[in-house]
Amino acid sequence: MILEVGLSESMAKLRRDAQMWTDPNRGGINIAMMLKIDQRHKITIEMWTWDPVSVQAQCRRTVVICVSQSGDKVTLTGVPLKIPFDLLFRRNPTGRLEKDIFLDPKCLKN
């Protein structure tokens, strides 16, 4: 997994980078997490993976975190964010303790 994080970069640039990373002929990364930090109190997280059927990268999940101007209220959309174990570790889980990772609202608010 790779994190593509940007403050000054455009959303389009970050998305192109995420698509490049997940392309098996270019980056070969299973998961590209794109985080766009907006100076207006907003963070957008996109999880990109390669789709072998359509032969292109696809955004699998979008989470948006918004903080009120006063800083006392946080709103989330698109939660929970699920990171599949097999894509992260490039193998199937073994045993009860190995499973997908879920980033729930409480985790993302803090």
Phi and psi in degrees as GROMACS dihedral restraints (atoms count N, CA, C in turn):
[ dihedral_restraints ]
;  ai    aj    ak    al  type     phi  dphi    fc
    3     4     5     6     1  -126.3    20    10
    4     5     6     7     1   146.4    20    10
    6     7     8     9     1  -105.5    20    10
    7     8     9    10     1   125.5    20    10
    9    10    11    12     1  -111.4    20    10
   10    11    12    13     1   105.3    20    10
   12    13    14    15     1  -115.2    20    10
   13    14    15    16     1   135.9    20    10
   15    16    17    18     1  -144.3    20    10
   16    17    18    19     1   140.9    20    10
   18    19    20    21     1  -111.1    20    10
   19    20    21    22     1   -50.1    20    10
   21    22    23    24     1   -91.8    20    10
   22    23    24    25     1   -20.8    20    10
   24    25    26    27     1   -71.4    20    10
   25    26    27    28     1   151.2    20    10
   27    28    29    30     1   -76.0    20    10
   28    29    30    31     1   159.7    20    10
   30    31    32    33     1   -60.2    20    10
   31    32    33    34     1   -40.4    20    10
   33    34    35    36     1   -61.3    20    10
   34    35    36    37     1   -41.5    20    10
   36    37    38    39     1   -65.0    20    10
   37    38    39    40     1   -45.0    20    10
   39    40    41    42     1   -62.5    20    10
   40    41    42    43     1   -39.0    20    10
   42    43    44    45     1   -67.0    20    10
   43    44    45    46     1   -41.0    20    10
   45    46    47    48     1   -60.6    20    10
   46    47    48    49     1   -42.1    20    10
   48    49    50    51     1   -63.3    20    10
   49    50    51    52     1   -43.6    20    10
   51    52    53    54     1   -62.2    20    10
   52    53    54    55     1   -40.4    20    10
   54    55    56    57     1   -64.9    20    10
   55    56    57    58     1   -39.7    20    10
   57    58    59    60     1   -64.1    20    10
   58    59    60    61     1   -44.4    20    10
   60    61    62    63     1   -61.5    20    10
   61    62    63    64     1   -36.6    20    10
   63    64    65    66     1   -85.7    20    10
   64    65    66    67     1   -11.7    20    10
   66    67    68    69     1   -67.4    20    10
   67    68    69    70     1   120.4    20    10
   69    70    71    72     1   -62.1    20    10
   70    71    72    73     1   -21.6    20    10
   72    73    74    75     1   -89.9    20    10
   73    74    75    76     1    -5.2    20    10
   75    76    77    78     1  -123.2    20    10
   76    77    78    79     1   -59.1    20    10
   78    79    80    81     1  -108.7    20    10
   79    80    81    82     1   -40.5    20    10
   81    82    83    84     1    69.1    20    10
   82    83    84    85     1    20.2    20    10
   84    85    86    87     1   -87.1    20    10
   85    86    87    88     1   137.9    20    10
   87    88    89    90     1   -71.4    20    10
   88    89    90    91     1   -38.5    20    10
   90    91    92    93     1  -133.2    20    10
   91    92    93    94     1   129.3    20    10
   93    94    95    96     1  -116.2    20    10
   94    95    96    97     1   118.3    20    10
   96    97    98    99     1   -98.4    20    10
   97    98    99   100     1   121.0    20    10
   99   100   101   102     1  -104.8    20    10
  100   101   102   103     1   126.3    20    10
  102   103   104   105     1  -120.2    20    10
  103   104   105   106     1   117.6    20    10
  105   106   107   108     1  -106.8    20    10
  106   107   108   109     1   117.4    20    10
  108   109   110   111     1   -99.4    20    10
  109   110   111   112     1   118.1    20    10
  111   112   113   114     1  -100.0    20    10
  112   113   114   115     1   135.7    20    10
  114   115   116   117     1   -69.0    20    10
  115   116   117   118     1    -7.1    20    10
  117   118   119   120     1   -96.4    20    10
  118   119   120   121     1    38.4    20    10
  120   121   122   123     1    67.4    20    10
  121   122   123   124     1    39.2    20    10
  123   124   125   126     1  -138.9    20    10
  124   125   126   127     1   138.1    20    10
  126   127   128   129     1  -124.7    20    10
  127   128   129   130     1   128.8    20    10
  129   130   131   132     1  -111.6    20    10
  130   131   132   133     1   128.4    20    10
  132   133   134   135     1  -116.7    20    10
  133   134   135   136     1   127.2    20    10
  135   136   137   138     1  -123.8    20    10
  136   137   138   139     1   136.1    20    10
  138   139   140   141     1  -105.8    20    10
  139   140   141   142     1   119.3    20    10
  141   142   143   144     1  -110.1    20    10
  142   143   144   145     1   139.0    20    10
  144   145   146   147     1  -138.4    20    10
  145   146   147   148     1   164.8    20    10
  147   148   149   150     1   -86.7    20    10
  148   149   150   151     1   134.2    20    10
  150   151   152   153     1  -107.3    20    10
  151   152   153   154     1   107.1    20    10
  153   154   155   156     1   -67.3    20    10
  154   155   156   157     1   -22.0    20    10
  156   157   158   159     1   -71.7    20    10
  157   158   159   160     1   -49.8    20    10
  159   160   161   162     1   -86.8    20    10
  160   161   162   163     1    -7.4    20    10
  162   163   164   165     1    55.3    20    10
  163   164   165   166     1    49.1    20    10
  165   166   167   168     1  -160.3    20    10
  166   167   168   169     1   161.7    20    10
  168   169   170   171     1   -73.1    20    10
  169   170   171   172     1   145.9    20    10
  171   172   173   174     1  -135.8    20    10
  172   173   174   175     1   140.9    20    10
  174   175   176   177     1   -78.4    20    10
  175   176   177   178     1   116.7    20    10
  177   178   179   180     1   -90.1    20    10
  178   179   180   181     1   -24.8    20    10
  180   181   182   183     1  -158.2    20    10
  181   182   183   184     1   140.5    20    10
  183   184   185   186     1  -125.0    20    10
  184   185   186   187     1   128.5    20    10
  186   187   188   189     1  -121.2    20    10
  187   188   189   190     1   132.6    20    10
  189   190   191   192     1  -120.5    20    10
  190   191   192   193     1   128.8    20    10
  192   193   194   195     1  -114.7    20    10
  193   194   195   196     1   120.8    20    10
  195   196   197   198     1  -120.4    20    10
  196   197   198   199     1   134.4    20    10
  198   199   200   201     1  -112.8    20    10
  199   200   201   202     1   132.3    20    10
  201   202   203   204     1   -62.3    20    10
  202   203   204   205     1   157.0    20    10
  204   205   206   207     1   -58.0    20    10
  205   206   207   208     1   -33.9    20    10
  207   208   209   210     1   -77.5    20    10
  208   209   210   211     1   -14.9    20    10
  210   211   212   213     1    83.0    20    10
  211   212   213   214     1     4.7    20    10
  213   214   215   216     1   -97.8    20    10
  214   215   216   217     1    -4.9    20    10
  216   217   218   219     1  -134.4    20    10
  217   218   219   220     1   131.6    20    10
  219   220   221   222     1  -119.8    20    10
  220   221   222   223     1   127.7    20    10
  222   223   224   225     1  -115.7    20    10
  223   224   225   226     1   143.8    20    10
  225   226   227   228     1  -128.0    20    10
  226   227   228   229     1   141.2    20    10
  228   229   230   231     1  -128.3    20    10
  229   230   231   232     1   149.4    20    10
  231   232   233   234     1    82.6    20    10
  232   233   234   235     1    13.9    20    10
  234   235   236   237     1   -93.7    20    10
  235   236   237   238     1   155.0    20    10
  237   238   239   240     1   -79.6    20    10
  238   239   240   241     1   161.7    20    10
  240   241   242   243     1   -97.7    20    10
  241   242   243   244     1   117.5    20    10
  243   244   245   246     1  -101.6    20    10
  244   245   246   247     1   125.1    20    10
  246   247   248   249     1  -106.9    20    10
  247   248   249   250     1   110.1    20    10
  249   250   251   252     1   -65.0    20    10
  250   251   252   253     1   130.7    20    10
  252   253   254   255     1   -55.2    20    10
  253   254   255   256     1   -47.3    20    10
  255   256   257   258     1   -64.5    20    10
  256   257   258   259     1   -32.9    20    10
  258   259   260   261     1   -75.8    20    10
  259   260   261   262     1   -35.7    20    10
  261   262   263   264     1   -69.7    20    10
  262   263   264   265     1   -44.9    20    10
  264   265   266   267     1  -103.7    20    10
  265   266   267   268     1    -1.2    20    10
  267   268   269   270     1    59.0    20    10
  268   269   270   271     1    34.8    20    10
  270   271   272   273     1  -161.9    20    10
  271   272   273   274     1   161.6    20    10
  273   274   275   276     1   -75.6    20    10
  274   275   276   277     1   150.3    20    10
  276   277   278   279     1   -67.1    20    10
  277   278   279   280     1   147.6    20    10
  279   280   281   282     1  -125.6    20    10
  280   281   282   283     1   131.1    20    10
  282   283   284   285     1    83.6    20    10
  283   284   285   286     1   170.9    20    10
  285   286   287   288     1   -72.7    20    10
  286   287   288   289     1   -27.5    20    10
  288   289   290   291     1   -81.6    20    10
  289   290   291   292     1   -19.2    20    10
  291   292   293   294     1   -92.6    20    10
  292   293   294   295     1   115.6    20    10
  294   295   296   297     1  -156.5    20    10
  295   296   297   298     1   174.3    20    10
  297   298   299   300     1   -58.1    20    10
  298   299   300   301     1   151.9    20    10
  300   301   302   303     1  -100.0    20    10
  301   302   303   304     1   129.7    20    10
  303   304   305   306     1  -114.7    20    10
  304   305   306   307     1   122.8    20    10
  306   307   308   309     1   -98.9    20    10
  307   308   309   310     1   104.1    20    10
  309   310   311   312     1   -88.9    20    10
  310   311   312   313     1   173.7    20    10
  312   313   314   315     1   -54.4    20    10
  313   314   315   316     1   -42.2    20    10
  315   316   317   318     1   -60.4    20    10
  316   317   318   319     1   -43.9    20    10
  318   319   320   321     1   -62.7    20    10
  319   320   321   322     1   -44.0    20    10
  321   322   323   324     1   -76.2    20    10
  322   323   324   325     1   -24.3    20    10
  324   325   326   327     1   -73.8    20    10
  325   326   327   328     1   -31.0    20    10
